[in-house]
Amino acid sequence: MSPLDIGLMSVGAIVLLIYLGVYIPIALGAVSFVSIWLMRDNFTLAMNLLKIAIGDSAMEYTFATIPLFTFMGLIVSKAGLGSDVYEVMSTGFRRVKGGIGMATVGANAVFAAVTGSSIASASVFSKVSVPQMLSHGYNPRFAVGVVAGSSVLGMIIPPSAMLIIYSFVAEQSVGDMFLAGVIPGIMLAIAYIGAIWLMGRLTPSFIGGRPATDYERMPAREIASKTLPILFLIMVVLGGIYTGWLTPVEAGAAGALVALLIAIVRRSMSLRDFWHALLETGHITAFLLFLITAASIYSRMLGLAGVPNQLGDMLAGSQASFWTIMLLYVLLMLFLGTLLDTASIILIVVPLFLPLIEPMGLSLVWFGIVTVVGAEIGLLTPPLGISCFVIKSTLNDDRISLKDVFMGTLPFAAVMLVVLFFLIEFPILSLALL
């Protein structure tokens, strides 16, 4: 067999193994290692490439942003800042049809600016928002759907772990990726609020709900006490990066320190919570490092096999248009979204398509935003839909089935798809701040 044949078979083998339930980094790393061995008939070469992949991943300076931002997000989550922002938002929207859902989207957007995690958002707001909506007569499917849909804002609004991972794969600046995510993230949040407003007019039965009778205007002092800490944290992290005063790694360290100080001053986090945050940070960081290492040897295997070049030649020979390539790319991400998490999709698909995008003169920063938004749709689609599973397990409510969660997310997945096509058609939406 030729190296190209082995490379193509390896991609199919990886997808098959993942469908069979093999741990994703194991499937990526093992198949890639064996494929290099077969292509070059050299076990030593395969071992050396594996060592290089591990060294490059573990020693990459910018990788330090992942544990730092992860720790910051967990501290913010456990300190209760997310519920504070939600309470403030809900006072402004409560009398509007679907207002609590709109407040959830707004609070999730703010929360995303300091956590960068859709899983943390789904966990927090399924506890504070869903019970509120159910108590006011909202449709359970809408209640869980709006939480799941808006939780993905954590992956596009900086600081986002997925933008950091893409920057590793595509060798782009983390700061540029953060800047590029601002407008698309705000745009997606506004689109969600607009969709809820339309649903309230066109399909009120899907939303349900009734006007709040216990509405009281929140005092200005209470609003300040609940919002100033998180706004200060956002200013330190994102302001430090955008002004150039801090590198992304330094901003992550500063943000983690500020978040910890806020939690201590507010006395909103116990030592047990702090210890759990440390453990979770270690688990998440280890998983992502393992995944990035496996993806590193996978990309080297693809290069040796010539798969990206062959794919490029095939599309060039067919004279495929820009939209044909992008449609193929989006469909592939949607398919993989049915079984993989966002990080895995980015690490598997991006190395295949980067050699196609670069010769077309397209921005790799813009391509990263398209990639993350497209992959995020997978968080809302069955059978995997990680955010949906998190919400179901967090609620632990027999009245709401997993089917209800998936059905409730469908309108928001459709909104994401519309926004994605706008981002593809108008790259300036991603690049305006650069």
TORKOL-4160 file (C-alpha; in steps of 0.2 Angstrom, whole numbers, padded with zeros to 4 digits, m for minus):
434
<pt num="1" X="0000" Y="0000" Z="0000"/>
<pt num="2" X="0006" Y="0018" Z="m0004"/>
<pt num="3" X="0008" Y="0030" Z="0011"/>
<pt num="4" X="m0008" Y="0039" Z="0004"/>
<pt num="5" X="m0018" Y="0023" Z="0005"/>
<pt num="6" X="m0012" Y="0021" Z="0023"/>
<pt num="7" X="m0016" Y="0039" Z="0028"/>
<pt num="8" X="m0034" Y="0038" Z="0021"/>
<pt num="9" X="m0037" Y="0021" Z="0030"/>
<pt num="10" X="m0030" Y="0028" Z="0046"/>
<pt num="11" X="m0043" Y="0043" Z="0046"/>
<pt num="12" X="m0057" Y="0030" Z="0043"/>
<pt num="13" X="m0050" Y="0019" Z="0057"/>
<pt num="14" X="m0049" Y="0033" Z="0069"/>
<pt num="15" X="m0067" Y="0038" Z="0066"/>
<pt num="16" X="m0072" Y="0019" Z="0068"/>
<pt num="17" X="m0063" Y="0017" Z="0084"/>
<pt num="18" X="m0071" Y="0032" Z="0091"/>
<pt num="19" X="m0088" Y="0026" Z="0086"/>
<pt num="20" X="m0084" Y="0010" Z="0095"/>
<pt num="21" X="m0080" Y="0019" Z="0111"/>
<pt num="22" X="m0061" Y="0020" Z="0111"/>
<pt num="23" X="m0054" Y="0035" Z="0121"/>
<pt num="24" X="m0051" Y="0048" Z="0108"/>
<pt num="25" X="m0033" Y="0052" Z="0112"/>
<pt num="26" X="m0029" Y="0034" Z="0112"/>
<pt num="27" X="m0037" Y="0031" Z="0095"/>
<pt num="28" X="m0028" Y="0046" Z="0088"/>
<pt num="29" X="m0011" Y="0042" Z="0095"/>
<pt num="30" X="m0011" Y="0024" Z="0092"/>
<pt num="31" X="m0018" Y="0024" Z="0074"/>
<pt num="32" X="m0006" Y="0038" Z="0069"/>
<pt num="33" X="0009" Y="0029" Z="0077"/>
<pt num="34" X="0005" Y="0013" Z="0068"/>
<pt num="35" X="0002" Y="0022" Z="0052"/>
<pt num="36" X="0019" Y="0030" Z="0052"/>
<pt num="37" X="0027" Y="0014" Z="0056"/>
<pt num="38" X="0019" Y="0005" Z="0041"/>
<pt num="39" X="0022" Y="0020" Z="0029"/>
<pt num="40" X="0041" Y="0021" Z="0033"/>
<pt num="41" X="0043" Y="0003" Z="0039"/>
<pt num="42" X="0054" Y="0011" Z="0053"/>
<pt num="43" X="0049" Y="0008" Z="0071"/>
<pt num="44" X="0062" Y="0020" Z="0077"/>
<pt num="45" X="0056" Y="0034" Z="0066"/>
<pt num="46" X="0038" Y="0032" Z="0073"/>
<pt num="47" X="0045" Y="0033" Z="0091"/>
<pt num="48" X="0055" Y="0048" Z="0087"/>
<pt num="49" X="0040" Y="0057" Z="0080"/>
<pt num="50" X="0030" Y="0052" Z="0095"/>
<pt num="51" X="0044" Y="0060" Z="0107"/>
<pt num="52" X="0044" Y="0076" Z="0097"/>
<pt num="53" X="0025" Y="0077" Z="0097"/>
<pt num="54" X="0025" Y="0075" Z="0116"/>
<pt num="55" X="0039" Y="0087" Z="0119"/>
<pt num="56" X="0032" Y="0100" Z="0107"/>
<pt num="57" X="0015" Y="0099" Z="0116"/>
<pt num="58" X="0021" Y="0099" Z="0134"/>
<pt num="59" X="0034" Y="0113" Z="0132"/>
<pt num="60" X="0024" Y="0125" Z="0122"/>
<pt num="61" X="0023" Y="0141" Z="0132"/>
<pt num="62" X="0006" Y="0146" Z="0127"/>
<pt num="63" X="m0001" Y="0130" Z="0133"/>
<pt num="64" X="0000" Y="0138" Z="0150"/>
<pt num="65" X="m0015" Y="0148" Z="0146"/>
<pt num="66" X="m0026" Y="0132" Z="0147"/>
<pt num="67" X="m0024" Y="0128" Z="0165"/>
<pt num="68" X="m0024" Y="0146" Z="0170"/>
<pt num="69" X="m0040" Y="0151" Z="0162"/>
<pt num="70" X="m0048" Y="0134" Z="0167"/>
<pt num="71" X="m0043" Y="0138" Z="0185"/>
<pt num="72" X="m0050" Y="0155" Z="0184"/>
<pt num="73" X="m0066" Y="0149" Z="0176"/>
<pt num="74" X="m0069" Y="0136" Z="0190"/>
<pt num="75" X="m0066" Y="0149" Z="0204"/>
<pt num="76" X="m0078" Y="0161" Z="0196"/>
<pt num="77" X="m0091" Y="0147" Z="0194"/>
<pt num="78" X="m0089" Y="0140" Z="0212"/>
<pt num="79" X="m0089" Y="0158" Z="0219"/>
<pt num="80" X="m0107" Y="0161" Z="0213"/>
<pt num="81" X="m0103" Y="0176" Z="0201"/>
<pt num="82" X="m0113" Y="0168" Z="0187"/>
<pt num="83" X="m0129" Y="0167" Z="0198"/>
<pt num="84" X="m0126" Y="0186" Z="0203"/>
<pt num="85" X="m0125" Y="0191" Z="0185"/>
<pt num="86" X="m0141" Y="0181" Z="0181"/>
<pt num="87" X="m0150" Y="0190" Z="0195"/>
<pt num="88" X="m0146" Y="0207" Z="0188"/>
<pt num="89" X="m0150" Y="0202" Z="0170"/>
<pt num="90" X="m0167" Y="0195" Z="0175"/>
<pt num="91" X="m0173" Y="0211" Z="0184"/>
<pt num="92" X="m0172" Y="0220" Z="0167"/>
<pt num="93" X="m0180" Y="0206" Z="0156"/>
<pt num="94" X="m0193" Y="0198" Z="0168"/>
<pt num="95" X="m0208" Y="0207" Z="0161"/>
<pt num="96" X="m0205" Y="0203" Z="0143"/>
<pt num="97" X="m0212" Y="0188" Z="0135"/>
<pt num="98" X="m0198" Y="0175" Z="0136"/>
<pt num="99" X="m0188" Y="0188" Z="0147"/>
<pt num="100" X="m0180" Y="0175" Z="0159"/>
<pt num="101" X="m0173" Y="0166" Z="0143"/>
<pt num="102" X="m0166" Y="0182" Z="0137"/>
<pt num="103" X="m0159" Y="0186" Z="0154"/>
<pt num="104" X="m0151" Y="0168" Z="0153"/>
<pt num="105" X="m0143" Y="0172" Z="0137"/>
<pt num="106" X="m0136" Y="0189" Z="0143"/>
<pt num="107" X="m0129" Y="0182" Z="0159"/>
<pt num="108" X="m0121" Y="0168" Z="0149"/>
<pt num="109" X="m0113" Y="0180" Z="0138"/>
<pt num="110" X="m0105" Y="0190" Z="0152"/>
<pt num="111" X="m0101" Y="0174" Z="0161"/>
<pt num="112" X="m0092" Y="0167" Z="0146"/>
<pt num="113" X="m0080" Y="0182" Z="0146"/>
<pt num="114" X="m0072" Y="0175" Z="0162"/>
<pt num="115" X="m0074" Y="0157" Z="0161"/>
<pt num="116" X="m0072" Y="0152" Z="0142"/>
<pt num="117" X="m0081" Y="0135" Z="0146"/>
<pt num="118" X="m0098" Y="0130" Z="0139"/>
<pt num="119" X="m0098" Y="0115" Z="0152"/>
<pt num="120" X="m0096" Y="0127" Z="0167"/>
<pt num="121" X="m0110" Y="0139" Z="0159"/>
<pt num="122" X="m0122" Y="0124" Z="0157"/>
<pt num="123" X="m0119" Y="0118" Z="0174"/>
<pt num="124" X="m0121" Y="0135" Z="0183"/>
<pt num="125" X="m0136" Y="0141" Z="0173"/>
<pt num="126" X="m0146" Y="0124" Z="0174"/>
<pt num="127" X="m0146" Y="0127" Z="0193"/>
<pt num="128" X="m0151" Y="0145" Z="0193"/>
<pt num="129" X="m0161" Y="0148" Z="0177"/>
<pt num="130" X="m0171" Y="0132" Z="0174"/>
<pt num="131" X="m0179" Y="0132" Z="0191"/>
<pt num="132" X="m0184" Y="0150" Z="0189"/>
<pt num="133" X="m0192" Y="0147" Z="0172"/>
<pt num="134" X="m0201" Y="0132" Z="0177"/>
<pt num="135" X="m0208" Y="0141" Z="0193"/>
<pt num="136" X="m0215" Y="0155" Z="0181"/>
<pt num="137" X="m0223" Y="0142" Z="0169"/>
<pt num="138" X="m0211" Y="0141" Z="0155"/>
<pt num="139" X="m0211" Y="0126" Z="0144"/>
<pt num="140" X="m0197" Y="0114" Z="0151"/>
<pt num="141" X="m0190" Y="0111" Z="0134"/>
<pt num="142" X="m0188" Y="0129" Z="0131"/>
<pt num="143" X="m0180" Y="0131" Z="0148"/>
<pt num="144" X="m0167" Y="0118" Z="0146"/>
<pt num="145" X="m0165" Y="0123" Z="0127"/>
<pt num="146" X="m0160" Y="0141" Z="0131"/>
<pt num="147" X="m0148" Y="0136" Z="0144"/>
<pt num="148" X="m0139" Y="0123" Z="0132"/>
<pt num="149" X="m0140" Y="0135" Z="0117"/>
<pt num="150" X="m0132" Y="0150" Z="0127"/>
<pt num="151" X="m0119" Y="0139" Z="0135"/>
<pt num="152" X="m0110" Y="0138" Z="0119"/>
<pt num="153" X="m0106" Y="0156" Z="0120"/>
<pt num="154" X="m0092" Y="0151" Z="0132"/>
<pt num="155" X="m0082" Y="0143" Z="0118"/>
<pt num="156" X="m0083" Y="0158" Z="0106"/>
<pt num="157" X="m0082" Y="0174" Z="0118"/>
<pt num="158" X="m0064" Y="0176" Z="0124"/>
<pt num="159" X="m0056" Y="0169" Z="0134"/>
<pt num="160" X="m0060" Y="0153" Z="0125"/>
<pt num="161" X="m0051" Y="0136" Z="0128"/>
<pt num="162" X="m0056" Y="0131" Z="0110"/>
<pt num="163" X="m0049" Y="0147" Z="0102"/>
<pt num="164" X="m0033" Y="0143" Z="0112"/>
<pt num="165" X="m0032" Y="0125" Z="0105"/>
<pt num="166" X="m0035" Y="0131" Z="0087"/>
<pt num="167" X="m0021" Y="0143" Z="0089"/>
<pt num="168" X="m0009" Y="0129" Z="0093"/>
<pt num="169" X="m0015" Y="0119" Z="0078"/>
<pt num="170" X="m0015" Y="0133" Z="0066"/>
<pt num="171" X="0000" Y="0142" Z="0074"/>
<pt num="172" X="m0009" Y="0158" Z="0076"/>
<pt num="173" X="m0008" Y="0172" Z="0089"/>
<pt num="174" X="m0019" Y="0168" Z="0104"/>
<pt num="175" X="m0022" Y="0187" Z="0106"/>
<pt num="176" X="m0028" Y="0188" Z="0088"/>
<pt num="177" X="m0040" Y="0174" Z="0091"/>
<pt num="178" X="m0047" Y="0182" Z="0106"/>
<pt num="179" X="m0050" Y="0198" Z="0097"/>
<pt num="180" X="m0058" Y="0189" Z="0082"/>
<pt num="181" X="m0070" Y="0181" Z="0094"/>
<pt num="182" X="m0078" Y="0196" Z="0101"/>
<pt num="183" X="m0089" Y="0202" Z="0087"/>
<pt num="184" X="m0095" Y="0184" Z="0083"/>
<pt num="185" X="m0099" Y="0181" Z="0101"/>
<pt num="186" X="m0109" Y="0196" Z="0104"/>
<pt num="187" X="m0118" Y="0193" Z="0087"/>
<pt num="188" X="m0123" Y="0176" Z="0092"/>
<pt num="189" X="m0129" Y="0182" Z="0109"/>
<pt num="190" X="m0140" Y="0195" Z="0100"/>
<pt num="191" X="m0146" Y="0182" Z="0088"/>
<pt num="192" X="m0152" Y="0171" Z="0102"/>
<pt num="193" X="m0161" Y="0186" Z="0111"/>
<pt num="194" X="m0169" Y="0190" Z="0094"/>
<pt num="195" X="m0174" Y="0172" Z="0091"/>
<pt num="196" X="m0182" Y="0171" Z="0108"/>
<pt num="197" X="m0192" Y="0187" Z="0105"/>
<pt num="198" X="m0198" Y="0180" Z="0088"/>
<pt num="199" X="m0203" Y="0164" Z="0096"/>
<pt num="200" X="m0213" Y="0173" Z="0109"/>
<pt num="201" X="m0223" Y="0181" Z="0095"/>
<pt num="202" X="m0224" Y="0167" Z="0083"/>
<pt num="203" X="m0224" Y="0151" Z="0094"/>
<pt num="204" X="m0229" Y="0157" Z="0111"/>
<pt num="205" X="m0234" Y="0139" Z="0116"/>
<pt num="206" X="m0216" Y="0133" Z="0114"/>
<pt num="207" X="m0210" Y="0146" Z="0126"/>
<pt num="208" X="m0224" Y="0147" Z="0139"/>
<pt num="209" X="m0222" Y="0157" Z="0154"/>
<pt num="210" X="m0232" Y="0171" Z="0162"/>
<pt num="211" X="m0227" Y="0188" Z="0168"/>
<pt num="212" X="m0218" Y="0190" Z="0184"/>
<pt num="213" X="m0229" Y="0195" Z="0198"/>
<pt num="214" X="m0215" Y="0197" Z="0211"/>
<pt num="215" X="m0205" Y="0209" Z="0201"/>
<pt num="216" X="m0196" Y="0222" Z="0211"/>
<pt num="217" X="m0183" Y="0234" Z="0205"/>
<pt num="218" X="m0166" Y="0229" Z="0211"/>
<pt num="219" X="m0157" Y="0243" Z="0221"/>
<pt num="220" X="m0142" Y="0251" Z="0212"/>
<pt num="221" X="m0131" Y="0247" Z="0227"/>
<pt num="222" X="m0135" Y="0228" Z="0225"/>
<pt num="223" X="m0133" Y="0229" Z="0206"/>
<pt num="224" X="m0116" Y="0236" Z="0208"/>
<pt num="225" X="m0111" Y="0223" Z="0221"/>
<pt num="226" X="m0116" Y="0209" Z="0210"/>
<pt num="227" X="m0109" Y="0216" Z="0194"/>
<pt num="228" X="m0093" Y="0226" Z="0198"/>
<pt num="229" X="m0082" Y="0211" Z="0203"/>
<pt num="230" X="m0085" Y="0201" Z="0187"/>
<pt num="231" X="m0083" Y="0217" Z="0176"/>
<pt num="232" X="m0067" Y="0221" Z="0185"/>
<pt num="233" X="m0061" Y="0203" Z="0181"/>
<pt num="234" X="m0066" Y="0205" Z="0163"/>
<pt num="235" X="m0056" Y="0222" Z="0162"/>
<pt num="236" X="m0041" Y="0214" Z="0170"/>
<pt num="237" X="m0040" Y="0199" Z="0158"/>
<pt num="238" X="m0047" Y="0205" Z="0142"/>
<pt num="239" X="m0041" Y="0223" Z="0144"/>
<pt num="240" X="m0024" Y="0217" Z="0148"/>
<pt num="241" X="m0023" Y="0207" Z="0132"/>
<pt num="242" X="m0031" Y="0220" Z="0121"/>
<pt num="243" X="m0020" Y="0234" Z="0127"/>
<pt num="244" X="m0004" Y="0224" Z="0125"/>
<pt num="245" X="0000" Y="0226" Z="0143"/>
<pt num="246" X="m0002" Y="0207" Z="0147"/>
<pt num="247" X="0002" Y="0192" Z="0136"/>
<pt num="248" X="m0012" Y="0179" Z="0136"/>
<pt num="249" X="m0002" Y="0168" Z="0148"/>
<pt num="250" X="0000" Y="0183" Z="0160"/>
<pt num="251" X="m0018" Y="0188" Z="0158"/>
<pt num="252" X="m0023" Y="0170" Z="0163"/>
<pt num="253" X="m0012" Y="0171" Z="0179"/>
<pt num="254" X="m0018" Y="0188" Z="0183"/>
<pt num="255" X="m0036" Y="0183" Z="0181"/>
<pt num="256" X="m0034" Y="0167" Z="0191"/>
<pt num="257" X="m0027" Y="0178" Z="0205"/>
<pt num="258" X="m0040" Y="0191" Z="0204"/>
<pt num="259" X="m0054" Y="0178" Z="0204"/>
<pt num="260" X="m0047" Y="0170" Z="0219"/>
<pt num="261" X="m0046" Y="0186" Z="0229"/>
<pt num="262" X="m0064" Y="0191" Z="0224"/>
<pt num="263" X="m0069" Y="0174" Z="0231"/>
<pt num="264" X="m0059" Y="0176" Z="0247"/>
<pt num="265" X="m0066" Y="0194" Z="0250"/>
<pt num="266" X="m0084" Y="0188" Z="0246"/>
<pt num="267" X="m0082" Y="0173" Z="0257"/>
<pt num="268" X="m0091" Y="0163" Z="0244"/>
<pt num="269" X="m0080" Y="0148" Z="0242"/>
<pt num="270" X="m0074" Y="0135" Z="0255"/>
<pt num="271" X="m0058" Y="0127" Z="0256"/>
<pt num="272" X="m0066" Y="0111" Z="0249"/>
<pt num="273" X="m0072" Y="0121" Z="0234"/>
<pt num="274" X="m0055" Y="0127" Z="0231"/>
<pt num="275" X="m0047" Y="0110" Z="0232"/>
<pt num="276" X="m0060" Y="0103" Z="0220"/>
<pt num="277" X="m0056" Y="0118" Z="0208"/>
<pt num="278" X="m0038" Y="0113" Z="0209"/>
<pt num="279" X="m0042" Y="0095" Z="0205"/>
<pt num="280" X="m0054" Y="0099" Z="0191"/>
<pt num="281" X="m0041" Y="0110" Z="0183"/>
<pt num="282" X="m0028" Y="0096" Z="0184"/>
<pt num="283" X="m0040" Y="0084" Z="0176"/>
<pt num="284" X="m0045" Y="0096" Z="0162"/>
<pt num="285" X="m0027" Y="0101" Z="0158"/>
<pt num="286" X="m0021" Y="0083" Z="0158"/>
<pt num="287" X="m0035" Y="0078" Z="0146"/>
<pt num="288" X="m0032" Y="0092" Z="0134"/>
<pt num="289" X="m0013" Y="0089" Z="0134"/>
<pt num="290" X="m0015" Y="0071" Z="0130"/>
<pt num="291" X="m0027" Y="0076" Z="0116"/>
<pt num="292" X="m0016" Y="0089" Z="0109"/>
<pt num="293" X="m0001" Y="0077" Z="0110"/>
<pt num="294" X="m0011" Y="0064" Z="0100"/>
<pt num="295" X="m0017" Y="0076" Z="0088"/>
<pt num="296" X="0001" Y="0082" Z="0085"/>
<pt num="297" X="0007" Y="0065" Z="0079"/>
<pt num="298" X="m0009" Y="0063" Z="0069"/>
<pt num="299" X="m0005" Y="0079" Z="0060"/>
<pt num="300" X="0013" Y="0073" Z="0056"/>
<pt num="301" X="0006" Y="0057" Z="0050"/>
<pt num="302" X="m0006" Y="0066" Z="0038"/>
<pt num="303" X="0009" Y="0076" Z="0032"/>
<pt num="304" X="0019" Y="0061" Z="0029"/>
<pt num="305" X="0005" Y="0052" Z="0020"/>
<pt num="306" X="0001" Y="0067" Z="0009"/>
<pt num="307" X="m0017" Y="0067" Z="0013"/>
<pt num="308" X="m0020" Y="0086" Z="0014"/>
<pt num="309" X="m0011" Y="0089" Z="m0002"/>
<pt num="310" X="m0020" Y="0075" Z="m0011"/>
<pt num="311" X="m0037" Y="0082" Z="m0005"/>
<pt num="312" X="m0031" Y="0100" Z="m0011"/>
<pt num="313" X="m0027" Y="0093" Z="m0028"/>
<pt num="314" X="m0043" Y="0083" Z="m0029"/>
<pt num="315" X="m0054" Y="0099" Z="m0025"/>
<pt num="316" X="m0043" Y="0110" Z="m0037"/>
<pt num="317" X="m0045" Y="0097" Z="m0051"/>
<pt num="318" X="m0064" Y="0098" Z="m0048"/>
<pt num="319" X="m0063" Y="0117" Z="m0048"/>
<pt num="320" X="m0073" Y="0117" Z="m0032"/>
<pt num="321" X="m0079" Y="0135" Z="m0028"/>
<pt num="322" X="m0076" Y="0143" Z="m0011"/>
<pt num="323" X="m0093" Y="0139" Z="m0005"/>
<pt num="324" X="m0092" Y="0121" Z="m0010"/>
<pt num="325" X="m0076" Y="0119" Z="0000"/>
<pt num="326" X="m0084" Y="0128" Z="0015"/>
<pt num="327" X="m0100" Y="0118" Z="0014"/>
<pt num="328" X="m0090" Y="0102" Z="0014"/>
<pt num="329" X="m0081" Y="0108" Z="0029"/>
<pt num="330" X="m0097" Y="0113" Z="0039"/>
<pt num="331" X="m0105" Y="0096" Z="0034"/>
<pt num="332" X="m0090" Y="0087" Z="0040"/>
<pt num="333" X="m0090" Y="0096" Z="0057"/>
<pt num="334" X="m0108" Y="0093" Z="0059"/>
<pt num="335" X="m0106" Y="0075" Z="0056"/>
<pt num="336" X="m0091" Y="0073" Z="0068"/>
<pt num="337" X="m0101" Y="0084" Z="0081"/>
<pt num="338" X="m0113" Y="0069" Z="0083"/>
<pt num="339" X="m0099" Y="0059" Z="0091"/>
<pt num="340" X="m0084" Y="0070" Z="0096"/>
<pt num="341" X="m0082" Y="0085" Z="0108"/>
<pt num="342" X="m0076" Y="0102" Z="0101"/>
<pt num="343" X="m0058" Y="0100" Z="0104"/>
<pt num="344" X="m0057" Y="0083" Z="0096"/>
<pt num="345" X="m0066" Y="0090" Z="0080"/>
<pt num="346" X="m0054" Y="0105" Z="0079"/>
<pt num="347" X="m0038" Y="0094" Z="0081"/>
<pt num="348" X="m0044" Y="0081" Z="0068"/>
<pt num="349" X="m0052" Y="0092" Z="0055"/>
<pt num="350" X="m0041" Y="0107" Z="0055"/>
<pt num="351" X="m0025" Y="0099" Z="0049"/>
<pt num="352" X="m0034" Y="0092" Z="0034"/>
<pt num="353" X="m0041" Y="0108" Z="0028"/>
<pt num="354" X="m0027" Y="0121" Z="0032"/>
<pt num="355" X="m0017" Y="0116" Z="0017"/>
<pt num="356" X="m0033" Y="0120" Z="0007"/>
<pt num="357" X="m0037" Y="0137" Z="0015"/>
<pt num="358" X="m0019" Y="0145" Z="0015"/>
<pt num="359" X="m0016" Y="0144" Z="m0004"/>
<pt num="360" X="m0033" Y="0153" Z="m0006"/>
<pt num="361" X="m0027" Y="0168" Z="0003"/>
<pt num="362" X="m0040" Y="0167" Z="0017"/>
<pt num="363" X="m0036" Y="0172" Z="0034"/>
<pt num="364" X="m0033" Y="0158" Z="0046"/>
<pt num="365" X="m0039" Y="0168" Z="0061"/>
<pt num="366" X="m0056" Y="0170" Z="0052"/>
<pt num="367" X="m0055" Y="0151" Z="0048"/>
<pt num="368" X="m0053" Y="0148" Z="0066"/>
<pt num="369" X="m0069" Y="0157" Z="0071"/>
<pt num="370" X="m0079" Y="0148" Z="0058"/>
<pt num="371" X="m0071" Y="0131" Z="0064"/>
<pt num="372" X="m0075" Y="0135" Z="0083"/>
<pt num="373" X="m0093" Y="0140" Z="0079"/>
<pt num="374" X="m0096" Y="0125" Z="0067"/>
<pt num="375" X="m0089" Y="0113" Z="0080"/>
<pt num="376" X="m0099" Y="0121" Z="0094"/>
<pt num="377" X="m0115" Y="0116" Z="0085"/>
<pt num="378" X="m0110" Y="0098" Z="0089"/>
<pt num="379" X="m0112" Y="0102" Z="0107"/>
<pt num="380" X="m0131" Y="0104" Z="0104"/>
<pt num="381" X="m0134" Y="0089" Z="0093"/>
<pt num="382" X="m0137" Y="0070" Z="0097"/>
<pt num="383" X="m0131" Y="0058" Z="0101"/>
<pt num="384" X="m0116" Y="0066" Z="0110"/>
<pt num="385" X="m0122" Y="0084" Z="0114"/>
<pt num="386" X="m0110" Y="0086" Z="0129"/>
<pt num="387" X="m0119" Y="0102" Z="0135"/>
<pt num="388" X="m0136" Y="0093" Z="0134"/>
<pt num="389" X="m0129" Y="0078" Z="0145"/>
<pt num="390" X="m0122" Y="0091" Z="0157"/>
<pt num="391" X="m0139" Y="0100" Z="0159"/>
<pt num="392" X="m0148" Y="0083" Z="0161"/>
<pt num="393" X="m0136" Y="0077" Z="0174"/>
<pt num="394" X="m0135" Y="0093" Z="0184"/>
<pt num="395" X="m0154" Y="0095" Z="0185"/>
<pt num="396" X="m0158" Y="0077" Z="0190"/>
<pt num="397" X="m0176" Y="0081" Z="0187"/>
<pt num="398" X="m0187" Y="0066" Z="0181"/>
<pt num="399" X="m0199" Y="0078" Z="0173"/>
<pt num="400" X="m0186" Y="0083" Z="0160"/>
<pt num="401" X="m0180" Y="0069" Z="0149"/>
<pt num="402" X="m0164" Y="0069" Z="0138"/>
<pt num="403" X="m0175" Y="0070" Z="0123"/>
<pt num="404" X="m0183" Y="0086" Z="0130"/>
<pt num="405" X="m0166" Y="0094" Z="0131"/>
<pt num="406" X="m0161" Y="0089" Z="0114"/>
<pt num="407" X="m0178" Y="0095" Z="0107"/>
<pt num="408" X="m0176" Y="0112" Z="0116"/>
<pt num="409" X="m0159" Y="0115" Z="0109"/>
<pt num="410" X="m0164" Y="0113" Z="0090"/>
<pt num="411" X="m0170" Y="0131" Z="0088"/>
<pt num="412" X="m0154" Y="0137" Z="0095"/>
<pt num="413" X="m0143" Y="0126" Z="0084"/>
<pt num="414" X="m0153" Y="0132" Z="0069"/>
<pt num="415" X="m0149" Y="0150" Z="0075"/>
<pt num="416" X="m0130" Y="0145" Z="0076"/>
<pt num="417" X="m0130" Y="0138" Z="0059"/>
<pt num="418" X="m0137" Y="0155" Z="0052"/>
<pt num="419" X="m0124" Y="0165" Z="0061"/>
<pt num="420" X="m0111" Y="0153" Z="0055"/>
<pt num="421" X="m0116" Y="0156" Z="0037"/>
<pt num="422" X="m0115" Y="0175" Z="0040"/>
<pt num="423" X="m0097" Y="0173" Z="0047"/>
<pt num="424" X="m0092" Y="0163" Z="0031"/>
<pt num="425" X="m0100" Y="0176" Z="0019"/>
<pt num="426" X="m0093" Y="0191" Z="0029"/>
<pt num="427" X="m0075" Y="0188" Z="0035"/>
<pt num="428" X="m0074" Y="0206" Z="0041"/>
<pt num="429" X="m0086" Y="0201" Z="0056"/>
<pt num="430" X="m0072" Y="0191" Z="0063"/>
<pt num="431" X="m0057" Y="0202" Z="0057"/>
<pt num="432" X="m0064" Y="0220" Z="0061"/>
<pt num="433" X="m0055" Y="0222" Z="0078"/>
<pt num="434" X="m0038" Y="0215" Z="0072"/>
